[in-house]
Amino acid sequence: MRSPKLAALELRRFGRGKLPRAALVALLVLPLLYGALYLWSFWDPYGRLDRIPVALVNDDEGATANGRKLAAGDDIVDGLRDSRTFQWHEVSAAEARRGVEDGTYYLSLTMPADFSRRIASSAGDSPETGALRVRTNDANNYIVGQISRTVFSEVRTAASTKASRQFLDRIFISFSDIHGRTEKAAKGADKLEGGIGKAEKGSKDLADGLKDAKSGSGKLAKGLKKLDKGAGDLQDGSRQVADGTQALADKVNGIYAKAGPFVKANEKTIGDTARLVADSAKTVRDNLGVLVKAAPAAAKAAHAASTTLDEVYKTHCETAVPPDDTCPDLKKAKTAASDVAAVADDLDTLITDQDGDLKTLRTNLGTLRKQAQALADRAPHLSEDLDDAVSRVNKLNEGAGKVAAGAKKLHTGLGTAKTGATELDKGVGTAESGAETLSGGMYKLVDGSGKLAGGLHDGAKQIPDYDKQDRDRRTGVMADPVQLASSDLHRAPNYGTGFAPYFIPLSLWVGAMVAYMLIPPLNRRALATGSSAWRIALAGWLPVALVGVLQTAALLSVLHWAVGLEMTRAAGTVGFLFLVAACFAAIVQWLNARFGAAGRILVLALLMLQLTSAGGTYPVQTSPGFFNAIHPFLPMSYVVAALRRLITGGGLGPVWQACGVLAAFTAAALALTALSARRRQVWTLDRLHPELSL
């Protein structure tokens, strides 16, 4: 009888009676208990986190930063309410502590009283970090604690980002303020440069002026020195004048004492005499013309008389012997005549050569006549005039004394002025040197102020000036400069889809294991009829392989239409799982056929080894070295890798590799089962009396 027919006969016996039918149904449904129920329970736990009760404590008292109220705790509470990450319960700190301890809340999140103050301190001199306090209790649930650490890390990052945005926004505002103030400083530096330029010109003018002042002060010092000497001479002269006026006053007073009474007593006589002088001056002046006309004739007559007397003198005195007694008198007469002739010549010469002087004489005689007339007119008041003159002389003497005293003070003052002028000259010299230094410094200062203004303008250009929109964009980037640009090539939509490649082969292995509890690994009829070993092996494998196909169909139907599993390659997944079911059936068949009752334990042990080394949950690299060592030699490792590509997508390399590995495992298991069947055809005492039976 052929193997397919033997397999059909084996399955047909499950149709006899209710219990076999129930057992067959159990065989088909059992993988659902592992696959569908497990995946359903783990399908999307992160999507239901809002059902987990968590205590939320907001003790934050708020703070003030730059005149603005900061309530970071309230902001976080509002954000958590909107996120619906957990089922938040706002309670006190004591209630949260008790609730986490007794299991009312899985964990608690607390914003301390100084939370906002610490965040606001970032703008002060002593910045502090704000701390969110999380309290967990692994005695309630370990996984929730792990999830909370991830969730609260995101909360902390969001809070830090918001605080950073506020801090950076103030920095960018400060940049704008600095930019504006630098521009003002640059404009002020421009004005300063202009002012310093004017000051530099002024300092140069000052230096030039002080140079001139130095020359002038030198001249002033020399002039004051001369003036001091002149003042000394003036002092001496004024003293002498004062002494002279004093002597004059004394003499005038002495004369006045004697002449005063005389003048007073003879005022009439003086008047008459003055009138006589006036009349005489008038007569002489009137007769000057007659004198001019008579002078030549008089000179001629005088010469004639002198000549005559000379001849007489010669006749009677020089030639006569003896001389006449009258010779001495004649000599005197001759000499007198000669003198008269000389005088007449002189008078004639004077009148002839000095006609202008005669005119002056005439004028002076006129003046004399007027003054004599005036004296005659004033003669009645001459005593009064003399008294007035004496009084004026005394006043002159008094004034001369004051002048002498003033000249002395002037000399003393000019001595001081001379000393001061000398010091002034030295000071102006020092000032001139300082002014030249100042001028040089101001020149450098002009150059420096120009560089300062240029630097401030360049600095103002380099300091950014952000508007609100640009500021918001930049604070957003700097507060969270590194974004996680995740790119999931073949994303599993939920937790269950990610675990399906792990739970589905587990279900099929359990299905094969239970199937061989009901179906013998080696067909008894084939063994009894002496069929070939291969036929016996196939007759025991085909029924379970067929059951595995049915189990796969039922499991995938429930997972897809009931639970919601979406497969990128649905047909490929179904066909591949048929191969998986056939392979697992062959392996379980061989273990049961070769080891009997102990084989069932080995099947379970092999399942445990595959589950721990397949990398279905965590990457196998995170497991101890033993599991890494056995990972490449177990079929479920390849099944999990292939199902991930078939369900979520990706290259088919691991799928084809898994198909080859599973085909090899299937062929090898069937060959080993055939070898075991041949051995089973020989009866031994161990088979008749097994040490262990299940």
Salt bridges, closest charged atoms under 4 A:
GLU10 OE2 - ARG13 NE 2.79
ASP50 OD2 - ARG84 NH2 3.67
ASP75 OD2 - LYS162 NZ 2.96
ASP78 OD1 - ARG81 NH1 2.90
GLU90 OE2 - ARG81 NH2 2.53
ASP114 OD2 - ARG117 NH2 3.64
ASP114 OD2 - ARG118 NE 2.79
GLU128 OE2 - ARG117 NH1 3.10
GLU128 OE1 - ARG118 NH1 3.39
ASP169 OD1 - ARG471 NE 2.94
GLU183 OE2 - HIS179 NE2 3.12
ASP190 OD2 - HIS457 NE2 2.74
ASP205 OD2 - LYS201 NZ 3.19
ASP208 OD2 - LYS204 NZ 3.58
ASP228 OD1 - HIS411 NE2 3.61
ASP228 OD2 - LYS418 NZ 3.85
ASP233 OD2 - LYS229 NZ 3.68
ASP243 OD1 - ARG239 NE 3.40
ASP272 OD2 - LYS268 NZ 3.33
ASP272 OD1 - ARG275 NH1 3.17
ASP286 OD2 - LYS282 NZ 3.10
ASP310 OD1 - LYS334 NZ 3.88
ASP324 OD2 - HIS316 ND1 3.83
ASP345 OD2 - HIS303 NE2 2.31
ASP355 OD2 - LYS359 NZ 3.77
GLU384 OE1 - HIS381 ND1 3.94
ASP385 OD1 - ARG378 NH2 2.83
ASP388 OD2 - ARG392 NE 3.05
GLU398 OE2 - LYS402 NZ 3.82
ASP425 OD1 - LYS214 NZ 3.32
ASP447 OD2 - LYS451 NZ 3.50
ASP470 OD1 - ARG473 NH2 2.67
ASP470 OD1 - ARG474 NE 3.28
ASP472 OD2 - LYS468 NZ 3.01
